Each structure stands twice: as C-alpha cells, then as structure tokens.
C-alpha cells in the first residue's frame, strides 16, 4: 500500500482543491493508494511515501514545524522545508493551485518530484507571451507599457520550466455544496468534511428566462483583472443601451440573489479573473445558462469544460464581438440551448463520478515515485 500525505491549509480554497482526494479515497484504496489528510506538517505527515502539498497559504501548514526546527520561511521561502522533507526519503508533489497558466514557484521545479498545475499552456511556444506568470496579462497590459517592461521575464526559462510541469485537475471537482454558503457553514464543513457533493442542475429552457444577459463582477482594484471586467461591462452597457434594456444591476449582491438572477438569465459572460478558469464558469453551467467566454484554446486543463460552440460560446479577449455573439445566440436558440445543455450535462456527469480521476491520480503518484 502506497501511503500518501495530503497537506493543505485549513482554508476554503485549499479544501476545494484537495476535495476530490476525499471523494475518491475508497476508490484509490482499491488501487493500493492510502490517502491521509493533514493541515499541519508534523512527524505523522512525514510517515508516508509521497506528500502532496497545496501551495495556497502553505506557510500556515509549515509555520509551527518551522519554528520547532528553527527554519526561516519568511517571504514564502519554503525550500528549507522541501529539503527537510526530501531528507526523509519522501517523494514530493507540489500542487501549484494558483489560477494562472504560469509557474508561481519556479525555484521548486528542480527540487520536487512532481510540479502539478491546474492548467497549463497547450504550446510551450506560447510562453514568450507570458507576462509576470499570467499568459493573458501581456495582452491587456499594452495599455501600461512602462509597468509591463519592468516585469518582463525570460521566456526561454519559462519554456524549459514547462517541460517539467504535470497537469493535475481544476476546480470542477470543488466541494460545491459549500460554495457560496456563509462563513460558519463553510468552516464547519471544512473542519468536518463530508464526501457528499450535493449539487443542483437548473434546467429551465433559455427561451423562458426573464433576462437576456447579465453579469456581475466585483472590481477589487487589480489593474489587469478590473480592466478585463470593465471591458466586458462596457460591452454590456453598449448592448443594453442599444436594445433599451433597463432592468440591469451592477452593484454587489448576496449569493442567494446572485444565484436566483443566474437562473433567470439566458446568456452569462465570464471574463478571466486571476486566471482563465473561474468559479463563475461552473456556476453558469449549474444554472443552465449559455456561457460566453474569451477564447480558451490556448490552455490545457482537466477536466476540459471548454469546448468551443459545444459547451460554451467563445468570444474575442477584448469583447469587441460581444454583441455579435449575443445576436447569434438569440437567432439560433435551439443551437444555443444545446450548447447550454451540453455544458450542464458534462459537469453533472463528471460529478456523478463518470471520469477517470483515480487512474489519473495513480499516474501522478507513479511519476512522483519514479523521479
């Protein structure tokens, strides 16, 4: 039996990232893989063959151990911890759960056995477009050339790094039953996790929905993310003014009202956020809307929910064709409905365990043990 320690911070995001390992724990046992879960690094965590570590708030997992062993991990300097774990003969999988296609911990590439990512670029030739480890930022940062030039990175180094990255899984496997719930309920489920993943698929036909299109995205002062959202909001306002649509809300609302509005909307756009893949994408699929999203052809992710004109409607990154996309949908409602239904069925079947997660994870473990 191969013993796996799963180390992640006691946080909602980390819980979501590692949740499928709880869901498939029994199935993995049939493959001779025993999975144990930890929020803190300790001697029990180190009694394993492989350790998989979530990068999100990893300092919270390491801090007590570092203090006891007089290890300085300030400024996210985790390499001494990594070397100590390796000294125990344990294979290390570092799960870089950042939302980007870039590599957030490049100095780990030669120190860990497997560097895991939720999404990567399809072609390493695209790495010359990476900007501060975000693929799409360079596109939007043409408007701030001085700042962009300060942060240029070595594309050859990134290309070499990409050859060492292994594709993991994305947020499709999140614990959706607690998504959007209040802090107390989330905290309880994170502390006492349940492998049940209750989710509802709302199947009201697009043609019967009250709103044609709607988007709500909170701007948080991030120069690139906010710019992308503002481009979308500008495109939506232009469309609404042209078609005299006035029942539109842009202000922040609670999740219950947000979810209700999604279910009453036919078309919902989803811009990039901190990365290309967002929780909003899956909220749209659960709600049975048709999703318009900037083209996703440049990324490789699993499971792949992004099949152009099959599970979502691709648009240009600057939303300059937004109105054309909307018009196509309402002139081809039966085709649009099929796209929305395909996307919803794909996520539904996936969460009903119609996937090969256990075999993929076994392959990752085998890679870790071989290196």
C-alpha positions in Angstrom: 0.0 0.0 0.0 1.4 3.4 -1.1 0.9 5.9 1.7 0.1 9.5 0.6 0.0 12.5 2.9 -2.2 15.3 1.7 -1.1 18.6 3.2 -3.2 21.7 2.8 -4.2 24.9 4.8 -7.4 24.9 6.7 -8.9 27.3 4.1 -11.9 27.2 1.8 -9.8 27.3 -1.4 -7.4 24.6 -0.2 -10.4 22.4 0.8 -11.8 22.8 -2.7 -8.5 22.0 -4.4 -8.0 18.7 -2.4 -11.6 17.7 -2.2 -11.6 15.1 -4.9 -9.0 13.1 -3.0 -11.6 12.8 -0.2 -14.3 11.8 -2.6 -12.2 9.1 -4.3 -10.4 7.9 -1.1 -12.1 4.5 -1.2 -11.6 4.0 -4.9 -7.9 4.9 -4.5 -7.6 2.3 -1.8 -8.6 -0.3 -4.4 -5.6 0.9 -6.4 -3.3 0.3 -3.4 -3.2 4.0 -2.5 -3.9 5.1 1.1 -4.7 8.8 1.4 -4.3 10.7 4.7 -5.2 14.4 5.3 -3.2 17.0 7.3 -3.4 20.7 7.9 0.0 20.9 9.5 3.4 19.4 8.8 4.4 17.1 11.6 6.0 13.7 12.2 2.8 11.9 11.2 2.8 13.8 7.9 6.3 12.6 7.3 5.4 9.0 7.8 4.5 8.5 4.1 5.8 7.5 0.8 4.6 10.6 -1.0 3.4 14.0 0.2 1.2 16.3 -1.9 1.3 19.9 -0.8 -1.2 22.6 -1.8 0.6 25.9 -2.5 -2.2 28.1 -1.2 -1.3 29.5 2.2 1.3 26.8 2.6 3.0 28.9 5.2 0.2 28.1 7.6 0.9 24.4 7.2 4.7 24.9 7.8 4.8 27.6 10.4 4.7 25.5 13.6 7.1 22.9 12.2 9.5 25.7 11.0 9.6 27.3 14.5 10.3 24.0 16.2 13.2 23.3 13.8 14.5 26.9 13.6 13.7 27.2 9.9 13.1 30.7 8.4 10.2 30.6 6.0 9.7 34.3 5.7 8.8 35.6 2.2 7.5 32.2 1.3 11.0 30.7 1.4 9.9 27.1 1.6 12.9 25.5 0.1 14.5 24.5 3.5 11.2 22.7 4.3 11.2 21.0 1.0 14.8 19.8 1.5 14.0 18.5 5.0 11.0 16.5 3.7 13.2 15.1 0.9 15.8 14.0 3.6 13.2 11.6 4.9 13.1 9.8 1.6 9.6 11.1 0.7 8.6 12.0 -2.8 7.1 15.5 -3.1 4.2 16.7 -5.3 3.9 20.5 -5.2 0.4 21.4 -6.3 0.6 25.0 -7.6 -3.0 25.9 -7.2 -2.7 29.5 -8.4 -5.2 30.4 -11.0 -2.7 31.2 -13.7 -1.1 29.2 -16.5 2.2 30.4 -15.3 4.5 28.9 -12.7 4.4 30.6 -9.3 7.3 28.7 -7.7 9.9 28.2 -10.4 12.6 27.6 -7.9 10.8 24.4 -6.9 11.0 22.8 -10.3 14.3 21.0 -9.7 13.6 20.4 -6.0 10.3 18.4 -6.1 9.4 15.2 -7.8 6.3 16.5 -9.5 5.2 20.1 -10.0 1.4 20.0 -10.5 -0.7 22.7 -12.2 -4.5 23.0 -12.6 -4.0 24.5 -16.1 -1.1 25.0 -18.4 -0.4 26.4 -21.9 -1.0 24.0 -24.8 2.1 25.0 -26.6 5.4 25.9 -25.0 5.9 28.2 -28.0 3.3 30.5 -26.4 5.5 31.1 -23.3 7.0 34.2 -24.9 3.6 35.8 -24.3 3.7 35.1 -20.6 3.7 38.3 -18.5 4.5 38.1 -14.8 3.4 34.4 -15.0 0.0 35.2 -16.4 -0.5 34.4 -20.1 -3.2 36.9 -20.9 -1.8 39.8 -18.9 0.5 41.0 -21.6 -2.4 41.4 -24.0 -4.2 43.8 -21.6 -1.1 45.4 -20.3 -0.3 47.0 -23.7 -2.0 50.0 -22.0 0.7 50.2 -19.3 3.9 49.6 -21.3 6.2 51.1 -18.7 4.9 48.8 -16.0 4.9 45.8 -18.4 8.5 46.3 -19.3 9.6 46.3 -15.7 8.1 42.8 -15.2 9.3 41.1 -18.4 10.5 37.6 -17.8 12.9 35.2 -19.5 10.7 33.2 -22.0 13.4 30.6 -22.5 13.5 29.9 -18.8 9.7 29.5 -18.7 9.8 27.2 -21.8 12.3 25.0 -20.0 10.2 25.1 -16.9 7.1 24.0 -18.7 8.7 20.7 -19.7 8.8 19.8 -16.0 5.2 20.6 -15.2 2.5 17.9 -14.9 -1.2 18.6 -15.4 -3.4 17.9 -12.4 -7.1 18.8 -12.0 -9.1 22.0 -11.9 -11.9 23.4 -9.7 -14.6 21.4 -11.4 -14.1 18.9 -8.6 -14.6 21.5 -5.8 -16.9 20.9 -2.9 -19.9 22.6 -4.5 -22.3 22.0 -1.6 -20.5 24.7 0.5 -19.8 27.1 -2.4 -21.4 30.5 -1.7 -22.5 29.4 1.8 -22.0 31.6 4.9 -18.7 31.5 6.7 -19.9 29.4 9.6 -21.3 26.7 7.4 -18.2 26.7 5.2 -16.0 26.5 8.3 -17.9 23.5 9.8 -17.7 21.6 6.5 -14.0 22.3 6.2 -13.3 21.1 9.7 -15.7 18.1 9.5 -15.6 17.4 5.7 -18.2 15.2 4.1 -17.5 13.5 0.8 -21.1 14.1 -0.4 -21.2 16.7 -3.1 -24.8 17.8 -3.4 -25.4 20.0 -6.4 -28.5 21.0 -8.4 -28.8 21.4 -12.1 -31.3 24.1 -13.1 -32.9 23.2 -16.4 -35.3 25.9 -17.3 -35.2 26.5 -21.1 -33.3 29.6 -22.2 -36.2 30.9 -24.1 -38.4 31.0 -21.0 -35.9 33.1 -18.9 -36.7 36.7 -18.0 -33.3 38.2 -18.7 -31.4 38.0 -21.9 -27.9 38.6 -20.5 -26.4 39.6 -17.2 -23.1 39.8 -15.5 -21.9 40.8 -12.0 -18.2 41.1 -11.2 -16.7 42.9 -8.3 -13.8 45.2 -9.1 -11.1 44.9 -6.4 -8.5 47.4 -7.6 -6.4 44.9 -9.5 -5.3 46.8 -12.6 -5.4 43.9 -15.1 -8.4 41.9 -13.7 -10.5 45.0 -13.3 -9.6 46.2 -16.8 -10.9 43.0 -18.3 -14.1 43.2 -16.4 -14.6 46.8 -17.3 -14.2 45.9 -20.9 -17.0 43.4 -20.5 -19.2 45.8 -18.6 -18.7 48.5 -21.3 -19.7 46.0 -23.9 -22.8 45.0 -21.9 -23.9 48.6 -21.3 -23.5 49.4 -25.0 -25.7 46.4 -25.9 -28.3 47.3 -23.2 -28.5 50.9 -24.3 -28.9 49.9 -27.9 -31.7 47.4 -27.1 -33.2 49.7 -24.3 -32.7 47.1 -21.6 -33.0 48.9 -18.2 -33.6 46.2 -15.6 -29.9 45.7 -15.1 -27.9 45.6 -11.8 -24.2 46.2 -11.5 -23.9 46.6 -7.7 -22.7 43.8 -5.4 -25.5 41.5 -4.1 -25.7 38.5 -1.8 -25.1 35.0 -3.2 -28.8 33.9 -2.9 -29.9 36.8 -5.1 -26.9 36.2 -7.4 -27.9 32.6 -7.8 -31.5 33.5 -8.4 -30.6 36.0 -11.1 -28.4 33.5 -12.8 -31.3 31.1 -13.1 -33.4 33.7 -14.7 -30.8 34.7 -17.3 -30.3 33.1 -20.7 -26.7 34.3 -21.5 -24.0 35.0 -19.0 -20.5 36.1 -20.0 -17.5 35.0 -17.9 -14.3 37.1 -18.2 -10.9 35.9 -17.0 -10.2 36.7 -13.3 -6.9 35.9 -11.6 -6.6 33.2 -14.2 -8.6 31.9 -17.1 -10.8 29.4 -15.2 -13.2 30.9 -12.6 -15.8 29.6 -10.2 -18.3 31.7 -12.2 -17.8 29.3 -15.2 -19.2 26.4 -13.1 -22.0 28.5 -11.5 -23.1 29.3 -15.1 -23.1 25.6 -16.0 -25.1 24.6 -12.9 -27.6 27.3 -13.7 -28.2 26.1 -17.2 -27.2 29.4 -18.9 -25.2 29.6 -22.1 -21.7 30.9 -21.4 -19.9 33.4 -23.4 -16.2 33.4 -22.5 -13.0 34.7 -24.0 -11.5 32.0 -26.2 -9.8 29.2 -24.2 -8.0 27.5 -27.0 -4.6 28.4 -25.5 -4.9 26.3 -22.3 -4.8 22.7 -21.5 -6.8 21.7 -18.4 -8.6 18.7 -17.0 -11.5 18.1 -16.9 -11.9 20.2 -20.0 -15.2 22.1 -19.8 -14.2 24.5 -22.6 -15.3 23.1 -26.0 -16.0 26.0 -28.3 -19.5 26.0 -29.8 -20.2 22.8 -27.9 -20.2 23.7 -24.2 -19.5 27.5 -24.4 -19.6 30.4 -26.9 -16.0 31.8 -27.4 -15.5 35.5 -28.0 -12.5 37.8 -28.5 -10.5 38.7 -25.5 -11.5 42.4 -25.7 -15.2 41.5 -26.1 -15.3 43.5 -29.4 -17.6 40.8 -30.8 -19.9 40.6 -27.7 -23.0 41.9 -29.5 -22.4 39.5 -32.4 -22.2 36.6 -30.0 -25.4 37.7 -28.3 -27.2 38.1 -31.6 -26.1 34.7 -32.8 -27.5 33.1 -29.7 -30.9 34.7 -30.0 -31.1 34.0 -33.7 -30.1 30.3 -33.1 -31.9 29.5 -29.8 -32.1 25.8 -30.4 -28.4 25.5 -31.1 -27.7 27.8 -28.1 -29.9 25.6 -25.9 -27.9 22.5 -27.0 -24.7 24.2 -26.0 -26.0 25.2 -22.6 -27.4 21.6 -22.1 -24.1 20.0 -23.2 -22.1 22.1 -20.7 -24.5 21.3 -17.9 -24.6 17.6 -18.7 -20.8 17.5 -18.8 -20.4 18.9 -15.3 -23.3 16.8 -14.0 -21.9 13.5 -15.3 -18.4 14.4 -14.1 -19.6 14.9 -10.5 -21.5 11.6 -10.7 -18.1 10.0 -11.0 -18.2 9.4 -14.7 -14.5 10.2 -15.1 -11.0 8.7 -14.7 -9.8 10.7 -11.7 -8.4 7.8 -9.8 -6.4 6.5 -12.7 -5.0 9.9 -13.4 -4.0 10.4 -9.8 -2.4 7.0 -9.7 -0.3 8.0 -12.8 0.8 11.2 -11.0 1.9 9.1 -8.0 3.8 6.8 -10.2 5.6 9.7 -11.8 6.5 11.1 -8.3 7.9 7.7 -7.2 10.0 7.3 -10.4 11.7 10.8 -10.2 
